[in-house]
Amino acid sequence: MSKDYDLVILGGGTGGYVAAIRAAQLGLKTAIVEKGKLGGTCLHKGCIPSKALLRSAEVFTVAKKSEEFGIMTGEVELDFLKVQERKNKIVDQLYRGVQHLMKQGKIDIYEGIGRILGPSIFSPIPGTISVEMNDGSENEMLLPKNVIIATGSRPRTLSGLEIDGEFILTSDEALQLEQVPQSIIIVGGGVIGIEWASMLRDFGADVTVIEYADRIIPTEDYEVSKEMQRLLMKKGVKIITGAKVLPETFSKSETVSISAEINGETKEFLAEKILVSVGRAANVEGIGIENTEISVDKGFIKTNSYYQTKESHIYAIGDCIGGLQLAHVASHEGITAVEHIKGENPAPIDYSLISKCIYSSPEAASVGYTETDAKEKGFEIKIGKFPFKAIGKALVYGESDGFVKIIADKATNDILGVHMIGPHVTDMITEAGLARVLDATPWEVAKTIHPHPTLSEAIGEAALAVDGLALHL
């Protein structure tokens, strides 16, 4: 028997379930089809579990240097199974929370694989959803007026480095480790690779990062990238840039071996495991796209600024459309899509206003244009920088490396970008994000009285530094 809905969402990850909540708020009869667990990659294989592990790594590091704070703890030991236990408890608690939100919004959940059907006896246009139920029961047929594809992504792999869960891992398998490897090679120095490099090094592993580009986290501001590399190397992470990994050289016995081409020369690397971290691929296969007019380009679904595909009643959001593959981005894309479906006339998202975070140690965060981006776009810029070593609260924390950097337009004085690296900057970036949304100037940020002593004083001082007026430098 078929069931009618105003909206069916394929995928119950962060983008999908937030879109469902907003749809329920707007009075739309809504269902989610999810083959795994509600919460998707972010909750179960990404944001939350990895940050739980990073927090344990941070506490372990602080505990080992507690004598610097006058706290004598004796020898500090790591129980990695308890670390994993804590991570799992956090994930379970949040999972229950998402389930509660679905019940509260009276959102129907179908546990199975949903596929879009073409024109059929059920509908003259594509969009009927056939759900192959996980429990083996008869397929459910859902007849929605609108569909949102929110199927997310998975870790990319490299041909020749087949994931086996023992010697070669992606972040999915790494989250299930029962013990910290003695040594690991991380192929890829992007955000995920750097977070794992920081975490595993803090847990005591010998870590080598091999990055194809000429610097790690290449999408971040150049100065942040260089400072991140310096500080990771300071704590013992080996970082090789401008290196092309040669999968055909991979071999394994008790350890693994792989070579990379660096400046025309081939160098061998040995470790206990390899973590492949080379980006994420959209989940667009097996969901019936071929039964529609939806366009897929370079593996991602193409949409307009309201997330409509070529089939105007079928929308797509989140990782499966590419762009900024971040949970908070997917959520707001979902909200925009739902409000467009409801005729609420939402404003398209300006991606230059979205904050990005890296949860390594040190942390990094940014919003807006990098210095290179701003120059390439033709802006004449002025820059203010302020180091955390001049901030009292950073010294109190015992974390004084890093800086805040503000880039402004000389002509209009508008803030173009803010880039931070240092203690707790992922919690501080929202002030900069709000400044961008409000089209603020450095003067306005500087006039905001930042309480003392706080880490946020670095933002106010960097804003003053744009015009050479920093007070404590």
Backbone hydrogen bonds, N-H to C=O, Kabsch-Sander energy under -0.5 kcal/mol:
donor,donor_aa,acceptor,acceptor_aa,energy
3,K,141,M,-2.2
5,Y,143,L,-2.0
6,D,29,K,-1.7
7,L,29,K,-2.0
8,V,146,N,-1.9
9,I,31,A,-2.7
10,L,8,V,-0.5
10,L,148,I,-2.8
11,G,9,I,-1.0
11,G,33,V,-2.6
13,G,150,A,-0.6
14,T,39,G,-0.6
17,Y,13,G,-3.1
18,V,14,T,-1.9
19,A,15,G,-2.0
20,A,16,G,-1.9
21,I,17,Y,-2.1
22,R,18,V,-2.4
23,A,19,A,-2.4
24,A,20,A,-2.5
25,Q,21,I,-2.3
26,L,22,R,-1.6
27,G,24,A,-1.5
28,L,23,A,-2.7
30,T,28,L,-0.6
31,A,7,L,-1.9
32,I,108,D,-2.8
33,V,9,I,-2.9
34,E,32,I,-0.5
34,E,110,Y,-2.5
39,G,12,G,-3.4
40,G,37,K,-1.8
43,L,39,G,-1.6
44,H,40,G,-2.4
45,K,41,T,-2.9
46,G,41,T,-1.3
46,G,42,C,-0.5
48,I,42,C,-2.2
50,S,46,G,-2.3
51,K,47,C,-1.8
52,A,48,I,-2.1
53,L,49,P,-2.0
54,L,50,S,-2.3
55,R,51,K,-2.2
56,S,52,A,-1.8
57,A,53,L,-2.3
58,E,54,L,-2.2
59,V,55,R,-2.5
60,F,56,S,-2.5
61,T,57,A,-2.1
62,V,58,E,-2.5
63,A,59,V,-2.9
64,K,60,F,-1.8
65,K,61,T,-1.0
65,K,62,V,-0.7
66,S,63,A,-1.4
68,E,65,K,-1.6
69,F,66,S,-1.8
70,G,67,E,-1.7
71,I,66,S,-2.2
72,M,70,G,-0.6
73,T,71,I,-0.8
79,D,77,E,-0.5
80,F,78,L,-0.7
82,K,79,D,-0.6
83,V,79,D,-1.6
84,Q,80,F,-2.3
85,E,81,L,-2.0
86,R,82,K,-2.5
87,K,83,V,-2.1
88,N,84,Q,-2.5
89,K,85,E,-2.2
90,I,86,R,-2.1
91,V,87,K,-2.3
92,D,88,N,-2.6
93,Q,89,K,-2.4
94,L,90,I,-2.3
95,Y,91,V,-2.4
96,R,92,D,-2.3
97,G,93,Q,-1.6
98,V,94,L,-2.2
99,Q,95,Y,-2.3
100,H,96,R,-2.2
101,L,97,G,-2.0
102,M,98,V,-2.0
103,K,99,Q,-1.9
104,Q,100,H,-2.8
105,G,101,L,-1.9
106,K,103,K,-1.2
107,I,102,M,-2.6
108,D,30,T,-1.9
108,D,106,K,-0.5
110,Y,32,I,-3.0
111,E,109,I,-0.6
112,G,34,E,-1.0
112,G,110,Y,-1.1
113,I,132,E,-2.1
114,G,112,G,-0.6
115,R,130,S,-2.1
116,I,287,I,-2.9
117,L,128,T,-3.2
120,S,123,S,-3.1
127,G,117,L,-2.2
129,I,142,L,-2.6
130,S,115,R,-2.7
130,S,128,T,-0.6
131,V,129,I,-0.6
131,V,140,E,-3.1
132,E,113,I,-2.8
132,E,130,S,-0.6
133,M,131,V,-1.0
134,N,111,E,-2.9
136,G,133,M,-1.6
140,E,131,V,-1.8
141,M,1,M,-0.7
142,L,129,I,-3.0
142,L,140,E,-0.6
143,L,3,K,-3.7
145,K,5,Y,-1.7
146,N,6,D,-1.0
147,V,313,H,-2.3
148,I,8,V,-2.1
149,I,315,Y,-3.1
150,A,10,L,-2.8
150,A,148,I,-0.7
154,R,281,A,-2.4
156,R,279,G,-2.8
158,L,161,L,-0.6
161,L,158,L,-2.5
162,E,160,G,-0.5
164,D,168,I,-1.4
165,G,168,I,-2.0
169,L,167,F,-0.5
169,L,274,I,-3.0
174,A,170,T,-2.2
175,L,171,S,-1.7
176,Q,173,E,-1.5
177,L,174,A,-1.6
184,I,206,D,-2.6
185,I,273,K,-2.3
186,I,184,I,-0.5
186,I,208,T,-3.5
187,V,185,I,-0.6
187,V,275,L,-2.7
188,G,186,I,-1.0
188,G,210,I,-2.5
190,G,277,S,-0.5
194,I,190,G,-2.4
195,E,191,V,-2.3
196,W,192,I,-2.2
197,A,193,G,-2.2
198,S,194,I,-2.6
199,M,195,E,-2.4
200,L,196,W,-2.8
201,R,197,A,-1.9
202,D,198,S,-2.2
203,F,199,M,-1.7
204,G,201,R,-1.4
205,A,200,L,-2.8
206,D,182,Q,-2.6
207,V,205,A,-0.7
208,T,184,I,-2.2
209,V,238,K,-3.4
210,I,186,I,-2.8
211,E,209,V,-0.6
211,E,240,I,-3.2
217,I,189,G,-3.3
220,E,217,I,-2.0
225,S,221,D,-2.6
226,K,222,Y,-2.4
227,E,223,E,-2.1
228,M,224,V,-2.7
229,Q,225,S,-2.3
230,R,226,K,-2.3
231,L,227,E,-2.5
232,L,228,M,-2.5
233,M,229,Q,-2.3
234,K,230,R,-1.9
235,K,231,L,-1.1
236,G,233,M,-1.5
237,V,232,L,-2.4
238,K,207,V,-2.8
240,I,209,V,-3.2
241,T,239,I,-0.5
242,G,213,A,-3.4
243,A,211,E,-2.4
244,K,261,E,-2.3
245,V,243,A,-0.7
246,L,259,S,-2.8
249,T,246,L,-2.3
250,F,247,P,-1.9
251,S,257,S,-2.1
253,S,255,T,-2.8
256,V,271,A,-3.6
257,S,251,S,-2.8
258,I,269,F,-2.3
259,S,246,L,-0.6
260,A,267,K,-2.3
261,E,244,K,-2.8
262,I,260,A,-0.6
262,I,265,E,-3.8
263,N,242,G,-0.7
265,E,262,I,-2.0
267,K,260,A,-2.7
269,F,258,I,-2.9
271,A,256,V,-2.0
272,E,183,S,-0.6
273,K,183,S,-1.0
274,I,167,F,-2.8
275,L,185,I,-3.1
276,V,169,L,-3.3
276,V,274,I,-0.6
277,S,187,V,-2.8
277,S,275,L,-0.6
281,A,154,R,-3.0
283,N,152,G,-2.6
284,V,282,A,-1.2
287,I,284,V,-0.6
291,N,288,G,-1.9
292,T,289,I,-2.1
297,D,300,F,-3.1
300,F,297,D,-1.8
301,I,320,C,-2.6
302,K,295,S,-2.6
304,N,308,Q,-1.8
307,Y,304,N,-1.9
309,T,311,E,-0.7
309,T,314,I,-2.6
312,S,310,K,-0.9
314,I,311,E,-2.8
315,Y,147,V,-3.5
315,Y,313,H,-0.5
316,A,307,Y,-2.2
317,I,149,I,-2.5
320,C,317,I,-0.7
321,I,318,G,-2.1
322,G,319,D,-1.5
325,Q,323,G,-0.9
326,L,324,L,-1.9
330,A,326,L,-2.4
331,S,327,A,-2.2
332,H,328,H,-1.7
333,E,329,V,-2.5
334,G,330,A,-2.4
335,I,331,S,-2.1
336,T,332,H,-2.3
337,A,333,E,-2.6
338,V,334,G,-2.4
339,E,335,I,-2.6
340,H,336,T,-2.1
341,I,337,A,-2.3
342,K,338,V,-2.2
343,G,340,H,-0.9
344,E,339,E,-3.4
351,Y,349,I,-0.8
353,L,350,D,-2.0
354,I,351,Y,-1.2
356,K,366,S,-2.9
358,I,364,A,-3.2
363,E,422,G,-0.9
364,A,358,I,-2.2
365,A,420,M,-2.2
366,S,356,K,-2.3
367,V,418,V,-2.1
369,Y,416,L,-2.4
374,A,370,T,-2.6
375,K,371,E,-1.9
376,E,372,T,-2.5
377,K,373,D,-1.8
378,G,375,K,-1.5
379,F,374,A,-2.2
381,I,379,F,-0.7
382,K,408,A,-2.2
384,G,406,I,-2.4
386,F,404,V,-2.2
388,F,402,G,-2.0
390,A,387,P,-1.3
391,I,388,F,-2.2
392,G,390,A,-0.5
395,L,391,I,-1.6
396,V,392,G,-2.2
397,Y,393,K,-2.3
398,G,394,A,-1.2
399,E,394,A,-2.2
403,F,421,I,-1.6
404,V,386,F,-2.3
405,K,419,H,-3.0
406,I,384,G,-3.0
407,I,417,G,-3.1
408,A,382,K,-2.8
409,D,414,D,-2.7
410,K,380,E,-3.0
410,K,408,A,-0.5
413,N,409,D,-2.8
415,I,440,A,-2.4
416,L,407,I,-3.1
417,G,407,I,-1.7
418,V,367,V,-2.6
419,H,405,K,-2.8
420,M,365,A,-3.0
421,I,403,F,-2.3
422,G,363,E,-2.3
425,V,422,G,-1.1
427,D,424,H,-1.1
428,M,424,H,-0.6
428,M,425,V,-0.6
429,I,425,V,-1.5
431,E,428,M,-1.2
432,A,428,M,-0.7
433,G,429,I,-2.3
434,L,430,T,-2.8
435,A,431,E,-2.0
436,R,432,A,-2.0
437,V,433,G,-2.3
438,L,434,L,-2.5
439,D,436,R,-1.3
440,A,435,A,-3.3
445,V,441,T,-1.8
446,A,442,P,-2.9
447,K,443,W,-2.0
448,T,444,E,-0.7
448,T,445,V,-0.8
449,I,447,K,-0.6
450,H,448,T,-0.7
457,E,454,T,-1.0
458,A,455,L,-1.9
459,I,456,S,-1.4
460,G,456,S,-1.3
461,E,457,E,-2.6
462,A,458,A,-2.2
463,A,459,I,-2.1
464,L,460,G,-1.9
465,A,461,E,-2.3
466,V,462,A,-1.0
467,D,464,L,-1.3
468,G,465,A,-1.9
469,L,464,L,-2.6
